[in-house]
Amino acid sequence: MTLLVQQLAALLKGGRTPSRLWEELWLLLVGEADVSSAGARTPVRPSGLAPGSVRMLAAARAAAMRGAPVGAAIRSAVAATPAGTGDGRTWRGRNGESIRERRVWFQLAACLDAAEATGSPLADVLTRFAAQLEAENDAGAARQTALAGPRATVRLLTWLPFLGLCLGSLLGADPVGVLLGTPLGAAVLATGLTLTAAGRIWSARLVRAAEGLRP
């Protein structure tokens, strides 16, 4: 989506008119479209966008060709394609990517409306918007790097008890027999498994909260 906004700004700075802008962006990102048996338009070459974003781009292109407000067309198309409904593939992504694309489309529509209402150069507005998205990408990458250590620690602590059992067996202590063959061992095993599972769930929630995602 950052690249899409940057390309929009570059096309405008290159002298493209708003009516021609979305047509050229469609040809640049998607190319000519095939019509499947279900009647859906399928891009010939991969665009890097979710299928829902391809639909938003198609809606913006159609509105521009009709001379209708593109911002309103984008908002209507996004509102008509909720996340997590339909075939489940419209806004599919990992780590919140699909939710972010929906948000960026709404923000892009707001930029178009603001530029039209105030008379501000749309290219400048989109350039600043692209800079904001790029800063978000950099912050997300830094956050993922910072979370790599905690994720590795969670995995290590999850497998450490089982590695301890293997080490004890190699030393001849027979920890498995003690855990499974005595009532006290069974109680210790149940408590350990419960605490391990609770710690894993709690650590995963902490990591998701640090990522800024909803659990």
Secondary structure, DSSP 8 states (H G I E B T S, - for coil): -HHHHHHHHHHHHTT--HHHHHHHHHHHHT-SEEE-TTS-EEESS--SS-HHHHHHHHHHHHHHHHT--HHHHHHHHHHTS-TT-TTS-TT--STTHHHHHHHHHHHHHHHHHHHHHH---HHHHHHHHHHHHHHHHHHHHHHHHHHHHHHHHHHHHHHHHHHHHHHHHHTT--HHHHHHHSHHHHHHHHHHHHHHHHHHHHHHHHHHHHHT---
